[in-house]
Amino acid sequence: MDGARRVLVAADKFKGSLTAVEVAERVTAGLRRVAPDVTVEALPVADGGDGTVAAAVAAGFERREVRVAGPLGAEVTAAFALRDGTAVVEMAEASGLQRLPAGVLAPLTASTYGSGELLRAALDAGARTIVFGVGGSATTDGGAGMLSALGARFLDAEGEPVPPGGGGLAALASADLSGLDPRLAGVELVLASDVDNPLTGPKGAPAVYGPQKGASPDDVAALDAALGRFVKVLEGAVGARAAEYAAAPGAGAAGGIGYGALLLGARFRPGIEVMLDVLGFGPAVERAGLVITGEGSLDEQTLHGKAPAGVAAAARAAGKEVVAVCGRLALPAQELGRAGIRRAYPLTDVEPDVAVCIAEAGPILERVAERIARDFLN
């Protein structure tokens, strides 16, 4: 079969409606209804946020489960993915908003301790490279909880551990990183995120993302001051790099856990770029004649490091045509074209009622895929 009849479906989830795997399944079903002989390869993608482990498992990684602390300390079952010495760890599995009890937000006290336990589990499993996907966090603790789980100590003036969460760092008097797990020194740690904010300040983690986690204006000010204290104390413990990392792109990712990862020696890369490498996108796109990407909402944010933009850029570099599926389209054709997407197919073109699109996203997406097949495969 010629390449033009080979389709690669490399889409992210439709948040709240369909997982990335389900998007691929529905698109495949719709394409085959119109073009039964088409060859479809599914490669669900993610940009480092929630759904990253699921994308890795769909690409052939082994799913591993471990009991860790959730954001408020209660144990949860979290998963990471492993293949050939590479682990994909998703902080949201342990410390994400979805791990909070229903209706509960805890901007001052939620901790990343469980994310550190997940990293430790990846080390226990023999990982030599760890892709640490961050996003969707319930936390704003600068990664202090994660570092604690890996052997760091953060003490108040009385020599007692500070309380969990970003709020607890207001009482920080001393930091000791000498007890960090020595295995970290022999591992390549990649910080995968689509967020390049610094740790503190007007574009920092508390100011930009704190309100999404329930932080009031007073909470935002308290968290920003507490994280500033965290950096100052760490300067005393590890030197000038503590302040340099706080200003570095990605430090503010996922409530500042990016900062903690940078202190561990992580290398920051855009999440979708890392995941395309890990998932084997390069060989897959070479086999394809048409690439279908997408996510729930194609909007301005899509252009700033989200999965569809990364897929389109990589596919365009390989000389492949790209179209996108989405629930809602908020980008003009010109912007899509600049991003490397020839055309977008929103569910709302088939069903104008947004509530119906959300409730019946699967069947409507199949109808959208039929349109793509008629436009590109006939």
Salt bridges, closest charged atoms under 4 A:
ASP12 OD1 - LYS13 NZ 3.68
ASP37 OD1 - ARG5 NH2 2.42
GLU41 OE2 - ARG287 NH2 2.60
ASP47 OD2 - LYS306 NZ 3.99
ASP50 OD1 - LYS13 NZ 3.90
ASP50 OD2 - LYS15 NZ 3.93
GLU62 OE2 - ARG64 NE 2.80
GLU65 OE2 - ARG63 NH2 3.12
GLU75 OE1 - ARG67 NE 3.29
GLU93 OE1 - ARG99 NH2 3.71
ASP124 OD1 - ARG183 NH1 2.77
ASP181 OD2 - ARG183 NH2 2.83
GLU188 OE2 - ARG267 NH2 2.65
ASP194 OD2 - LYS306 NZ 3.04
GLU235 OE1 - LYS232 NZ 3.49
ASP277 OD2 - ARG269 NH2 2.97
ASP299 OD2 - ARG328 NH1 3.77
GLU300 OE1 - HIS304 NE2 3.91
GLU321 OE2 - ARG342 NH1 2.50
GLU335 OE2 - ARG338 NH2 3.48
GLU366 OE2 - ARG26 NH1 2.80
GLU366 OE1 - ARG33 NH2 2.35
GLU370 OE2 - ARG33 NH1 2.60
GLU370 OE1 - ARG374 NH1 3.94
ASP375 OD2 - ARG343 NH1 2.88
